[in-house]
Amino acid sequence: MYKALLIAALALTGFAAQADEAVTVTPYAYGIKLDIAKVISQTGPDEFKDVSPVQLEYLDSNGERHVVEYQVVGTGHTG
């Protein structure tokens, strides 16, 4: 019983930590100055759509995490 409660408490702590790390997704607009010191991740475009959103997650020069979303042109192939 004690072990189950401990596991549940640790799981809830993990969810709380993830909620603290939530970052607002900023839509890119022409002319925005991006301070990208390190790229963390980038999603790929949907190759089956002509235009699809892509997100770039990065750290700025102060170590703060940001996510910017922009549109890219895919290959548009459907078959």
CORUR-V602693 format. One record per pair of residues at least 6 apart in sequence whose ideal C-beta (glycine too) atoms are under 6 Angstrom apart, sorted by sequence separation. I is the first residue (numbers start at 1). J is the second residue. D is the distance in whole Angstrom. If there is no record, write none. Layout:
i=I j=J d=D
i=I j=J d=D
This chain:
i=46 j=52 d=4
i=59 j=65 d=6
i=45 j=52 d=5
i=58 j=66 d=6
i=45 j=54 d=6
i=57 j=67 d=5
i=43 j=54 d=5
i=43 j=55 d=5
i=55 j=67 d=6
i=56 j=68 d=5
i=42 j=56 d=5
i=55 j=69 d=5
i=41 j=57 d=5
i=53 j=69 d=5
i=40 j=57 d=4
i=40 j=58 d=6
i=53 j=71 d=6
i=54 j=72 d=5
i=39 j=58 d=5
i=51 j=71 d=5
i=38 j=59 d=5
i=36 j=58 d=5
i=37 j=59 d=5
i=51 j=73 d=6
i=52 j=74 d=5
i=37 j=60 d=6
i=37 j=61 d=5
i=35 j=60 d=4
i=49 j=74 d=5
i=35 j=61 d=5
i=50 j=76 d=5
i=45 j=72 d=5
i=47 j=74 d=5
i=46 j=74 d=6
i=47 j=75 d=5
i=45 j=74 d=5
i=48 j=78 d=6
i=28 j=68 d=5
i=23 j=65 d=5
i=25 j=67 d=5
i=26 j=68 d=5
i=27 j=69 d=5
i=28 j=70 d=4
i=23 j=67 d=5
i=25 j=69 d=5
